[in-house]
Amino acid sequence: MTTIKQIILKTELYKFNKVTEFINDFKIDENDLILTNEYIFIPYFKELNIKANVIFQEKYGNGEPTDEMFERIYLDISKLKEYRRVIGVGGGTIMDLAKILALKNCSPVEDLFSGNIKIEKDKELILIPTTCGTGSEVTNISILSFVSKNTKIGLAVDEMYADKAVILPELLEGLPFQFFASSSIDALIHAVESSLSPKSTEYTELFSYKAIEKIIKGYQYIVENGEESRKNMLEEFLIASNYAGIAFGTAGCATVHALSYPLSGTFHVPHGEANYAVFIAVMKKYMTKKSDGKIKKLNIFLANLLECDEENVYNNLELLLNKIIYKKTLKEYGANIEILEEWTKNVLETQQRLIVNSFVPLNSADILDIYKSLN
C-alpha cells in the first residue's frame, strides 16, 4: 500500500491586529533583514523607527520575480553585515525572493534552480503576506521567471518553508482592487486545484473547501455591495488564502498553473490574472475526460454555493468571477497559433512538476486545444 502524506504543516502561524504588535512581539532589530516594498514600508513601518536592514524590491525591478531581479538584490545584500533573520513583507514576489535569501548559498540562482548548488538554510525565515492570493507564507515553493528562457521555473524544497508566518490584515487596507482581485482569484484556483489533486487527502480538502467557500461568498458579498466593501472582508480573504496555501502545500497545484506560466512569461501578465485566463477552460477539459470522483464532489459543492445546477457550474462560476476580474482572450494579450504551439511544447518540457499532478492526464493535443479555445 502506498503511503500518502496527509498534510504538511511546518510553519508556525501568528496573527496580529497591528504592525506595532508584530514589531514588539518579534523584537525586530539590526540583526534582521526586511525585504518589502516602499509603498508598504512607509505607511506602516517608517514611523516605528525600526533598526533592521531594509531592502525595497522595486528598486531592482518591477512585476513578478526574475532571475535578474534576484541577482541584483543579492549583490547589494552581500555587502551588508551578517543577519540572522529574513523577513519578507509583501506579495508573491517578495515571498519567492525571501525564501531564496534565507538559504546559505543562492547565487547564481540559475545554478540553485538547476540543482548545481547544495541547498542549505542558515537564516530564520519570517513571511508576512500583503495580498490575499499566494498562500506562499506556508508553502516551500519559490517561482522565478528566467528571462533568457522566457518562462517560469519553480523550486520546491523543505528548506524554503518559513519558520514563522504572520497574518496581519492591516497591511491589506491599501491594496488596490485590481491587485485584490488578481491575488484572491489565485487563491481560489490554488484551492480548486489542490482539491482535485491525486495527492489530496481528507485533511487537505478541509482547507481547500473552506477556502473555496470563503472566497466565493466573499465575491458574492462584493458584487452585491460594491468594490469598497472588500475592506470589510480582508481578514476573511487573507485566511482563505492561507487555507489554500496549506492545502496546496501538501496536495500541490496542477495544469492551470502549468498553462498559465508561458502566458505570464511571454506577456508579463500578473500571476492570478494568467491563472484565471486558463482556469475555466482547463476545468471544462477535465469534465470531457472524467466527470466523476473528486470533480463530481467539487461540482456539487460549487453548485450549492452558486445556487445552480451541476451542469452549469463552470458557466455560473465564470459569470461571478467576471464581475471581479475581466478575462481577456489570449489573442488580446498578443498570442497567435505559433505562440500557442510553442507554449504547448514549453509546458510539456518545463512544467512536469505540475502536469503530473493533474486531475486527469492531458496530452499535447489536449493542451493545445485548451489554448486554442481561449484565443
C-alpha positions in Angstrom: 0.0 0.0 0.0 1.3 3.4 -1.0 1.8 5.8 1.9 0.4 9.3 1.2 1.3 12.3 3.3 -1.9 13.6 4.8 -0.9 17.2 5.4 2.4 19.1 5.8 2.5 21.8 8.5 6.0 23.1 9.1 5.4 26.8 9.7 4.3 28.4 13.0 1.4 30.7 12.3 0.8 34.0 14.2 -1.9 36.7 13.9 -1.8 40.3 14.9 -4.2 43.2 14.5 -1.5 45.9 14.2 2.0 46.1 12.8 3.3 47.6 16.1 2.2 44.4 17.9 4.3 42.3 15.5 7.3 44.6 15.8 7.2 44.4 19.6 6.5 40.7 19.9 9.2 39.6 17.4 11.7 42.2 18.7 12.9 43.3 15.3 16.4 44.8 15.4 19.6 45.5 13.4 20.3 41.7 13.0 17.2 41.4 10.7 16.8 41.9 7.0 13.4 43.1 5.8 12.6 42.6 2.2 9.5 44.6 1.3 8.1 47.4 -0.9 8.4 51.1 -0.2 4.6 51.6 -0.6 4.2 49.1 2.3 7.1 50.2 4.4 6.4 54.0 4.5 2.8 54.0 5.8 3.1 51.0 8.2 6.7 50.8 9.4 8.6 54.0 8.9 7.4 55.9 11.9 8.2 52.9 14.1 11.9 53.7 13.7 13.0 50.0 13.5 16.7 49.3 13.2 16.5 46.5 10.7 18.2 46.5 7.3 15.5 47.3 4.8 15.6 46.4 1.0 12.9 47.7 -1.3 12.2 45.1 -4.1 11.0 47.7 -6.7 14.5 49.3 -6.7 15.7 46.2 -8.6 12.8 45.7 -11.0 9.0 45.8 -11.2 6.5 43.0 -11.6 7.0 39.3 -10.8 10.3 38.0 -9.7 13.0 37.2 -12.2 16.5 35.7 -12.0 17.9 39.1 -13.0 16.0 40.9 -10.2 17.2 38.4 -7.7 20.9 38.7 -8.7 20.7 42.5 -8.3 19.2 42.2 -4.9 21.7 39.6 -3.8 24.6 41.7 -4.9 23.5 44.6 -2.6 22.6 42.3 0.3 26.0 40.6 0.1 27.5 44.0 1.1 25.6 44.1 4.4 26.8 42.6 7.6 25.5 39.1 8.6 21.9 39.0 9.5 20.1 36.2 11.4 16.5 36.6 10.1 15.0 37.3 6.7 11.6 38.9 7.0 9.5 39.1 3.8 6.6 41.6 3.9 4.7 41.7 0.6 3.0 39.8 -2.1 4.2 36.7 -4.1 7.3 38.4 -5.5 8.6 39.3 -2.0 7.8 35.8 -0.7 9.6 34.0 -3.6 12.7 36.2 -3.2 12.8 36.0 0.6 12.7 32.2 0.6 15.8 32.1 -1.6 17.6 34.7 0.5 17.2 32.6 3.6 19.5 29.9 2.1 23.2 29.7 2.7 24.2 29.7 -0.9 21.8 31.0 -3.5 23.8 32.7 -6.3 24.0 32.1 -9.3 20.3 31.5 -8.8 20.1 29.6 -12.1 22.5 27.0 -10.6 20.3 26.8 -7.5 17.2 26.0 -9.5 19.0 23.6 -11.7 20.4 21.6 -8.8 24.0 22.6 -9.1 24.1 24.3 -5.6 23.6 22.4 -2.4 20.6 23.6 -0.6 21.2 24.6 3.0 19.2 27.1 5.2 21.2 29.2 7.6 18.7 32.0 8.5 15.3 32.1 10.1 12.6 33.0 7.6 9.5 35.0 8.6 6.9 35.7 5.9 4.0 38.3 6.1 1.6 38.4 3.2 0.2 41.8 2.0 -2.1 40.2 -0.7 -4.7 37.5 -0.3 -3.5 35.2 -3.0 -0.3 33.3 -3.0 -0.5 31.4 0.4 3.2 31.4 -0.1 3.8 32.1 3.6 3.1 28.4 4.3 4.5 26.7 1.3 8.0 25.6 0.3 7.8 26.8 -3.3 9.7 29.7 -4.9 9.0 30.6 -8.6 11.2 32.8 -10.7 10.9 33.9 -14.3 14.1 33.1 -16.1 14.5 35.9 -18.6 16.7 34.1 -21.1 14.4 31.1 -21.1 11.2 33.2 -21.4 9.4 31.0 -18.8 8.8 30.4 -15.1 10.5 27.7 -13.1 9.6 26.5 -9.6 11.8 25.2 -6.9 10.2 23.3 -4.0 12.4 22.2 -1.1 11.7 21.9 2.6 14.5 24.4 3.4 12.2 27.1 1.9 9.4 26.7 4.4 9.0 29.8 6.5 9.8 29.2 10.2 7.0 31.7 11.1 4.2 33.2 9.1 2.2 36.2 10.3 -1.4 37.1 9.4 -1.7 40.9 9.6 -4.9 42.2 7.9 -4.0 45.8 8.5 -1.4 45.5 5.7 -4.1 44.8 3.1 -6.1 48.0 3.7 -4.4 49.9 0.9 -4.4 47.1 -1.6 -6.0 48.4 -4.9 -9.0 46.4 -6.1 -7.2 45.1 -9.2 -4.5 43.5 -7.1 -7.0 42.3 -4.6 -8.9 40.6 -7.5 -5.9 39.0 -9.2 -4.5 37.7 -5.9 -7.7 36.4 -4.4 -8.6 34.6 -7.7 -5.2 32.9 -7.5 -6.1 31.6 -4.0 -9.4 30.3 -5.3 -7.5 28.4 -8.1 -5.0 27.1 -5.5 -7.9 25.7 -3.5 -9.7 24.2 -6.5 -6.5 22.6 -8.0 -5.5 21.1 -4.6 -9.0 19.7 -4.1 -8.6 17.7 -7.3 -5.0 16.7 -6.8 -4.2 13.0 -6.8 -2.3 13.9 -3.5 -5.3 15.4 -1.8 -6.5 13.9 1.5 -9.3 14.4 3.9 -7.1 16.9 5.8 -6.1 19.0 2.7 -9.7 19.0 1.5 -10.8 20.6 4.8 -8.6 23.6 3.9 -9.4 23.5 0.2 -13.1 23.5 0.5 -13.2 26.1 3.3 -11.0 28.4 1.2 -13.3 28.0 -1.8 -16.4 28.7 0.4 -14.8 31.9 1.9 -13.7 33.3 -1.4 -16.9 32.6 -3.3 -19.1 34.0 -0.5 -16.7 37.0 -0.3 -17.1 37.6 -4.0 -20.8 37.4 -3.8 -20.8 40.0 -1.0 -18.6 42.3 -3.0 -20.8 42.0 -6.2 -23.8 42.9 -4.0 -22.2 45.7 -2.1 -19.6 47.2 -4.4 -15.8 47.1 -4.6 -15.1 49.1 -1.5 -17.0 46.5 0.6 -14.0 44.2 0.2 -12.4 46.2 3.1 -14.9 44.5 5.4 -13.7 41.1 4.2 -9.9 41.5 4.3 -9.3 39.1 7.2 -11.6 36.5 5.6 -9.8 36.6 2.3 -6.4 36.6 4.0 -7.3 33.5 6.0 -8.8 31.9 2.9 -5.5 32.4 1.0 -3.7 30.9 3.9 -6.0 27.9 4.0 -5.5 27.4 0.2 -1.7 27.6 0.8 -1.8 24.9 3.4 -3.8 22.7 1.1 -1.7 23.1 -2.0 1.5 23.0 0.1 0.7 19.3 0.5 -1.6 18.4 -2.4 0.0 20.7 -5.0 -1.3 22.7 -7.9 -1.6 21.4 -11.5 -2.5 22.1 -15.1 -4.0 25.6 -14.6 -0.7 26.8 -13.2 1.3 25.0 -15.8 -0.6 26.5 -18.7 -0.5 30.0 -17.2 3.2 30.2 -16.8 4.1 30.7 -20.5 1.4 33.5 -20.7 3.0 35.2 -17.7 6.5 34.8 -19.0 5.8 35.9 -22.6 3.5 38.9 -22.0 4.3 39.7 -18.3 0.7 39.0 -17.2 0.2 39.0 -13.4 0.1 35.5 -12.0 -3.5 35.5 -10.8 -4.8 37.0 -14.0 -2.9 34.5 -16.1 -4.3 31.6 -14.0 -7.8 32.9 -14.5 -7.3 33.2 -18.2 -6.9 29.4 -18.5 -8.8 28.2 -15.4 -12.4 27.6 -16.7 -11.1 26.0 -19.9 -9.0 23.6 -18.0 -11.9 22.6 -15.8 -14.1 22.0 -18.8 -11.4 19.9 -20.5 -11.2 17.8 -17.3 -15.0 17.3 -17.5 -14.8 15.9 -21.0 -12.4 13.2 -19.8 -13.7 12.4 -16.3 -16.9 13.7 -14.7 -17.0 11.6 -11.6 -14.8 11.2 -8.5 -13.2 14.3 -7.0 -14.5 16.7 -9.7 -18.1 15.4 -9.1 -17.7 16.2 -5.4 -16.3 19.7 -6.2 -19.1 20.4 -8.7 -21.8 19.6 -6.1 -20.1 21.9 -3.6 -19.8 24.7 -6.1 -23.3 24.3 -7.4 -24.6 24.7 -3.8 -22.6 27.9 -3.3 -23.6 29.3 -6.7 -27.2 28.1 -6.4 -27.2 26.5 -9.8 -27.3 23.1 -11.4 -24.2 21.0 -11.6 -24.2 21.0 -15.4 -23.9 24.9 -15.4 -21.4 25.2 -12.5 -18.4 26.5 -14.5 -20.5 28.9 -16.6 -22.0 30.3 -13.5 -18.6 30.5 -11.7 -17.2 32.4 -14.7 -20.1 34.8 -14.6 -19.3 35.6 -11.0 -15.6 35.8 -11.5 -16.0 38.1 -14.5 -17.7 40.6 -12.2 -14.5 40.7 -10.1 -11.8 40.5 -12.8 -12.2 40.8 -16.6 -11.0 37.7 -18.6 -9.2 38.6 -21.8 -8.7 36.2 -24.7 -5.2 35.0 -25.3 -5.3 37.0 -28.6 -5.9 40.2 -26.6 -2.6 39.6 -24.9 -0.9 39.1 -28.3 -0.9 35.3 -28.8 -1.2 33.6 -32.2 -1.2 30.0 -33.2 2.6 29.8 -33.5 2.9 31.1 -29.9 0.2 28.6 -28.7 2.1 25.8 -30.2 5.3 26.9 -28.6 3.6 27.3 -25.2 2.3 23.7 -25.5 5.8 22.4 -26.1 7.2 24.6 -23.3 4.6 23.3 -20.8 5.4 19.7 -21.5 9.2 20.3 -21.3 9.4 22.5 -18.3 6.2 22.1 -16.1 6.1 18.3 -15.5 6.1 19.1 -11.7 2.6 20.5 -12.2 1.4 18.4 -15.1 1.8 15.1 -13.3 -0.4 16.5 -10.5 -3.3 16.9 -13.0 -6.8 15.6 -12.1 -6.6 13.6 -15.3 -3.7 13.2 -17.7 -3.6 15.7 -20.5 -1.5 15.3 -23.6 -0.1 17.7 -26.1 -3.3 17.8 -28.2 -5.4 18.5 -25.1 -3.2 21.4 -24.0 -3.1 23.0 -27.4 -6.9 22.6 -27.7 -7.3 24.4 -24.4 -5.1 27.3 -25.6 -7.0 27.5 -28.9 -10.3 27.6 -27.2 -9.2 30.7 -25.3 -7.8 32.6 -28.4 
